[in-house]
Amino acid sequence: MTITASMVGELRAKTDAPMMECKKALTEAAGDMVKAEELLRVKLGTKAGKAAGRVTAEGVIASCIEAGGAAMVEVNCETDFVTKNDSFLALAQAAAVLVARHNPADLSALGALAHSQDGFGPTLEDVRKGLIGKIGENMSFRRFKRCDGTSQVAGYLHGTRIGVLVEYTGNEVAAKDTAMHIAAMKPVALTSAEVPQALIEKERSVASAKAEEDRKLAEAAGKSVQSAEIVAKRIEGGVQKYLKEVSLFNQAFVKNDKQTVEQMLKASATSVKGFTLYVVGEGIEKKVDDFAAEVAAQVAAAQGA
């Protein structure tokens, strides 16, 4: 498979790794971006994952918190230009309000709810289709989360690209501070015990591969190699460190790193039952055009005409 400059650039943007290392990793991974990123983490350590949270797909997060329910939605589009369009923003906000008030079962049910805007309707889906024709760019409802009225809900939007809902009981200020903390630190679970097993195994695999890489380097340099028992403890220690870093209650509170989030909440007599974090485009691979290849193809087509 041909490794293009755009592929190398995309991997570099995700990992901050040197350009040549990115190219080597992509070549070894046969162009698989996810595999190449893991190879870089093994070779370069945590530095390669520093910017892994960066996303490229466009869109906005909108939320609605009312007495009867709260909701958050992600609505995607093709370019950053459209994320500033008033009609697109109104569509996203309308979707959040409809989810909060009507609790649709899925995206299809959401699209079928009554809504009129910009001369389009009578459903939200009709408005979406109408705006596609008006603006000239595709847009879609990607996902939503609704919290019912059985618990208090605090929300936080960081611009339009990051959104958080926190279900809690207790102090509203502490809950809002927690929402802001989640937007900044991006935990994956409330506690270490709730971190998905797939993420734990992935981290253990990376730690094991990194230990093997270190062993090979030590042997090549003629240095002593650590025993299997010590290596196993190092790997497990790395996994435990990871669990603390990605579980909300164990993270150092962003407004006071002398205490954990759990300690801050306890001091405020506040209990967090759950949270939802949306980052625009998370998990979506945006198509990156190879401009040089496109021009070459057009030239070839013109010559063949």
Secondary structure as a PSIPRED ss2 file (coil, helix, strand):
# PSIPRED VFORMAT (PSIPRED V4.0)

   1 M C   1.000  0.000  0.000
   2 T C   1.000  0.000  0.000
   3 I C   1.000  0.000  0.000
   4 T C   1.000  0.000  0.000
   5 A H   0.000  1.000  0.000
   6 S H   0.000  1.000  0.000
   7 M H   0.000  1.000  0.000
   8 V H   0.000  1.000  0.000
   9 G H   0.000  1.000  0.000
  10 E H   0.000  1.000  0.000
  11 L H   0.000  1.000  0.000
  12 R H   0.000  1.000  0.000
  13 A H   0.000  1.000  0.000
  14 K H   0.000  1.000  0.000
  15 T H   0.000  1.000  0.000
  16 D C   1.000  0.000  0.000
  17 A C   1.000  0.000  0.000
  18 P C   1.000  0.000  0.000
  19 M H   0.000  1.000  0.000
  20 M H   0.000  1.000  0.000
  21 E H   0.000  1.000  0.000
  22 C H   0.000  1.000  0.000
  23 K H   0.000  1.000  0.000
  24 K H   0.000  1.000  0.000
  25 A H   0.000  1.000  0.000
  26 L H   0.000  1.000  0.000
  27 T H   0.000  1.000  0.000
  28 E H   0.000  1.000  0.000
  29 A C   1.000  0.000  0.000
  30 A C   1.000  0.000  0.000
  31 G C   1.000  0.000  0.000
  32 D C   1.000  0.000  0.000
  33 M H   0.000  1.000  0.000
  34 V H   0.000  1.000  0.000
  35 K H   0.000  1.000  0.000
  36 A H   0.000  1.000  0.000
  37 E H   0.000  1.000  0.000
  38 E H   0.000  1.000  0.000
  39 L H   0.000  1.000  0.000
  40 L H   0.000  1.000  0.000
  41 R H   0.000  1.000  0.000
  42 V H   0.000  1.000  0.000
  43 K H   0.000  1.000  0.000
  44 L H   0.000  1.000  0.000
  45 G H   0.000  1.000  0.000
  46 T H   0.000  1.000  0.000
  47 K H   0.000  1.000  0.000
  48 A H   0.000  1.000  0.000
  49 G H   0.000  1.000  0.000
  50 K C   1.000  0.000  0.000
  51 A C   1.000  0.000  0.000
  52 A C   1.000  0.000  0.000
  53 G C   1.000  0.000  0.000
  54 R C   1.000  0.000  0.000
  55 V C   1.000  0.000  0.000
  56 T C   1.000  0.000  0.000
  57 A C   1.000  0.000  0.000
  58 E E   0.000  0.000  1.000
  59 G E   0.000  0.000  1.000
  60 V E   0.000  0.000  1.000
  61 I E   0.000  0.000  1.000
  62 A E   0.000  0.000  1.000
  63 S E   0.000  0.000  1.000
  64 C E   0.000  0.000  1.000
  65 I E   0.000  0.000  1.000
  66 E E   0.000  0.000  1.000
  67 A C   1.000  0.000  0.000
  68 G C   1.000  0.000  0.000
  69 G E   0.000  0.000  1.000
  70 A E   0.000  0.000  1.000
  71 A E   0.000  0.000  1.000
  72 M E   0.000  0.000  1.000
  73 V E   0.000  0.000  1.000
  74 E E   0.000  0.000  1.000
  75 V E   0.000  0.000  1.000
  76 N E   0.000  0.000  1.000
  77 C E   0.000  0.000  1.000
  78 E C   1.000  0.000  0.000
  79 T C   1.000  0.000  0.000
  80 D C   1.000  0.000  0.000
  81 F C   1.000  0.000  0.000
  82 V H   0.000  1.000  0.000
  83 T H   0.000  1.000  0.000
  84 K H   0.000  1.000  0.000
  85 N C   1.000  0.000  0.000
  86 D H   0.000  1.000  0.000
  87 S H   0.000  1.000  0.000
  88 F H   0.000  1.000  0.000
  89 L H   0.000  1.000  0.000
  90 A H   0.000  1.000  0.000
  91 L H   0.000  1.000  0.000
  92 A H   0.000  1.000  0.000
  93 Q H   0.000  1.000  0.000
  94 A H   0.000  1.000  0.000
  95 A H   0.000  1.000  0.000
  96 A H   0.000  1.000  0.000
  97 V H   0.000  1.000  0.000
  98 L H   0.000  1.000  0.000
  99 V H   0.000  1.000  0.000
 100 A H   0.000  1.000  0.000
 101 R H   0.000  1.000  0.000
 102 H H   0.000  1.000  0.000
 103 N C   1.000  0.000  0.000
 104 P C   1.000  0.000  0.000
 105 A C   1.000  0.000  0.000
 106 D C   1.000  0.000  0.000
 107 L H   0.000  1.000  0.000
 108 S H   0.000  1.000  0.000
 109 A H   0.000  1.000  0.000
 110 L H   0.000  1.000  0.000
 111 G H   0.000  1.000  0.000
 112 A C   1.000  0.000  0.000
 113 L C   1.000  0.000  0.000
 114 A E   0.000  0.000  1.000
 115 H C   1.000  0.000  0.000
 116 S C   1.000  0.000  0.000
 117 Q E   0.000  0.000  1.000
 118 D C   1.000  0.000  0.000
 119 G C   1.000  0.000  0.000
 120 F E   0.000  0.000  1.000
 121 G C   1.000  0.000  0.000
 122 P C   1.000  0.000  0.000
 123 T E   0.000  0.000  1.000
 124 L H   0.000  1.000  0.000
 125 E H   0.000  1.000  0.000
 126 D H   0.000  1.000  0.000
 127 V H   0.000  1.000  0.000
 128 R H   0.000  1.000  0.000
 129 K H   0.000  1.000  0.000
 130 G H   0.000  1.000  0.000
 131 L H   0.000  1.000  0.000
 132 I H   0.000  1.000  0.000
 133 G H   0.000  1.000  0.000
 134 K H   0.000  1.000  0.000
 135 I H   0.000  1.000  0.000
 136 G C   1.000  0.000  0.000
 137 E C   1.000  0.000  0.000
 138 N C   1.000  0.000  0.000
 139 M E   0.000  0.000  1.000
 140 S E   0.000  0.000  1.000
 141 F E   0.000  0.000  1.000
 142 R E   0.000  0.000  1.000
 143 R E   0.000  0.000  1.000
 144 F E   0.000  0.000  1.000
 145 K E   0.000  0.000  1.000
 146 R E   0.000  0.000  1.000
 147 C E   0.000  0.000  1.000
 148 D E   0.000  0.000  1.000
 149 G C   1.000  0.000  0.000
 150 T C   1.000  0.000  0.000
 151 S C   1.000  0.000  0.000
 152 Q E   0.000  0.000  1.000
 153 V E   0.000  0.000  1.000
 154 A E   0.000  0.000  1.000
 155 G E   0.000  0.000  1.000
 156 Y E   0.000  0.000  1.000
 157 L E   0.000  0.000  1.000
 158 H E   0.000  0.000  1.000
 159 G C   1.000  0.000  0.000
 160 T C   1.000  0.000  0.000
 161 R C   1.000  0.000  0.000
 162 I E   0.000  0.000  1.000
 163 G E   0.000  0.000  1.000
 164 V E   0.000  0.000  1.000
 165 L E   0.000  0.000  1.000
 166 V E   0.000  0.000  1.000
 167 E E   0.000  0.000  1.000
 168 Y E   0.000  0.000  1.000
 169 T E   0.000  0.000  1.000
 170 G C   1.000  0.000  0.000
 171 N C   1.000  0.000  0.000
 172 E H   0.000  1.000  0.000
 173 V H   0.000  1.000  0.000
 174 A H   0.000  1.000  0.000
 175 A H   0.000  1.000  0.000
 176 K H   0.000  1.000  0.000
 177 D H   0.000  1.000  0.000
 178 T H   0.000  1.000  0.000
 179 A H   0.000  1.000  0.000
 180 M H   0.000  1.000  0.000
 181 H H   0.000  1.000  0.000
 182 I H   0.000  1.000  0.000
 183 A H   0.000  1.000  0.000
 184 A H   0.000  1.000  0.000
 185 M H   0.000  1.000  0.000
 186 K C   1.000  0.000  0.000
 187 P C   1.000  0.000  0.000
 188 V C   1.000  0.000  0.000
 189 A E   0.000  0.000  1.000
 190 L C   1.000  0.000  0.000
 191 T C   1.000  0.000  0.000
 192 S H   0.000  1.000  0.000
 193 A H   0.000  1.000  0.000
 194 E H   0.000  1.000  0.000
 195 V C   1.000  0.000  0.000
 196 P C   1.000  0.000  0.000
 197 Q H   0.000  1.000  0.000
 198 A H   0.000  1.000  0.000
 199 L H   0.000  1.000  0.000
 200 I H   0.000  1.000  0.000
 201 E H   0.000  1.000  0.000
 202 K H   0.000  1.000  0.000
 203 E H   0.000  1.000  0.000
 204 R H   0.000  1.000  0.000
 205 S H   0.000  1.000  0.000
 206 V H   0.000  1.000  0.000
 207 A H   0.000  1.000  0.000
 208 S H   0.000  1.000  0.000
 209 A H   0.000  1.000  0.000
 210 K H   0.000  1.000  0.000
 211 A H   0.000  1.000  0.000
 212 E H   0.000  1.000  0.000
 213 E H   0.000  1.000  0.000
 214 D H   0.000  1.000  0.000
 215 R H   0.000  1.000  0.000
 216 K H   0.000  1.000  0.000
 217 L H   0.000  1.000  0.000
 218 A H   0.000  1.000  0.000
 219 E H   0.000  1.000  0.000
 220 A H   0.000  1.000  0.000
 221 A C   1.000  0.000  0.000
 222 G C   1.000  0.000  0.000
 223 K C   1.000  0.000  0.000
 224 S C   1.000  0.000  0.000
 225 V C   1.000  0.000  0.000
 226 Q C   1.000  0.000  0.000
 227 S C   1.000  0.000  0.000
 228 A H   0.000  1.000  0.000
 229 E H   0.000  1.000  0.000
 230 I H   0.000  1.000  0.000
 231 V H   0.000  1.000  0.000
 232 A H   0.000  1.000  0.000
 233 K H   0.000  1.000  0.000
 234 R H   0.000  1.000  0.000
 235 I H   0.000  1.000  0.000
 236 E H   0.000  1.000  0.000
 237 G H   0.000  1.000  0.000
 238 G H   0.000  1.000  0.000
 239 V H   0.000  1.000  0.000
 240 Q H   0.000  1.000  0.000
 241 K H   0.000  1.000  0.000
 242 Y H   0.000  1.000  0.000
 243 L H   0.000  1.000  0.000
 244 K H   0.000  1.000  0.000
 245 E H   0.000  1.000  0.000
 246 V H   0.000  1.000  0.000
 247 S E   0.000  0.000  1.000
 248 L H   0.000  1.000  0.000
 249 F H   0.000  1.000  0.000
 250 N H   0.000  1.000  0.000
 251 Q C   1.000  0.000  0.000
 252 A E   0.000  0.000  1.000
 253 F E   0.000  0.000  1.000
 254 V C   1.000  0.000  0.000
 255 K C   1.000  0.000  0.000
 256 N E   0.000  0.000  1.000
 257 D E   0.000  0.000  1.000
 258 K E   0.000  0.000  1.000
 259 Q E   0.000  0.000  1.000
 260 T E   0.000  0.000  1.000
 261 V H   0.000  1.000  0.000
 262 E H   0.000  1.000  0.000
 263 Q H   0.000  1.000  0.000
 264 M H   0.000  1.000  0.000
 265 L H   0.000  1.000  0.000
 266 K H   0.000  1.000  0.000
 267 A H   0.000  1.000  0.000
 268 S C   1.000  0.000  0.000
 269 A C   1.000  0.000  0.000
 270 T C   1.000  0.000  0.000
 271 S E   0.000  0.000  1.000
 272 V E   0.000  0.000  1.000
 273 K E   0.000  0.000  1.000
 274 G E   0.000  0.000  1.000
 275 F E   0.000  0.000  1.000
 276 T E   0.000  0.000  1.000
 277 L E   0.000  0.000  1.000
 278 Y E   0.000  0.000  1.000
 279 V E   0.000  0.000  1.000
 280 V C   1.000  0.000  0.000
 281 G C   1.000  0.000  0.000
 282 E C   1.000  0.000  0.000
 283 G C   1.000  0.000  0.000
 284 I C   1.000  0.000  0.000
 285 E C   1.000  0.000  0.000
 286 K C   1.000  0.000  0.000
 287 K C   1.000  0.000  0.000
 288 V C   1.000  0.000  0.000
 289 D C   1.000  0.000  0.000
 290 D C   1.000  0.000  0.000
 291 F H   0.000  1.000  0.000
 292 A H   0.000  1.000  0.000
 293 A H   0.000  1.000  0.000
 294 E H   0.000  1.000  0.000
 295 V H   0.000  1.000  0.000
 296 A H   0.000  1.000  0.000
 297 A H   0.000  1.000  0.000
 298 Q H   0.000  1.000  0.000
 299 V H   0.000  1.000  0.000
 300 A H   0.000  1.000  0.000
 301 A H   0.000  1.000  0.000
 302 A H   0.000  1.000  0.000
 303 Q H   0.000  1.000  0.000
 304 G H   0.000  1.000  0.000
 305 A C   1.000  0.000  0.000
